[in-house]
Amino acid sequence: MQSNDTDQATPDRETLRRLEDAMLALPRLTRNIFMAHRLDDMDYIRIAERTGLTIRDVERHLAKALVEIDRQLSGKERSRWWRWWRRIRNWFE
């Protein structure tokens, strides 16, 4: 008996709608960086050159996009540790 992996690999319409909503909820710059990296296959250096950001800033925007998209797709609320972590991180920036 063969398993049909395409059913698991192909997202349903609801998941695609939630992904689109999650991407549209991102700040414009974060969304553009995410799309340039994931859809246009641009590397961090090229994105940094085009946006005038540092590579570290590009990494931060991508991380933010991934966290926010994952949070919205999983339906999880931000936990308290997230707020705590942001405060700590801001001290070092």
ABEGO torsion letter per residue (X at the ends): XBBBAAAAABBBAAAAAAAAAAAAABBAAAAAAAAAAAAAGBBAAAAAAAAGBBAAAAAAAAAAAAAAAAAAAAGBBBBAAAAAAAAAAAAAX
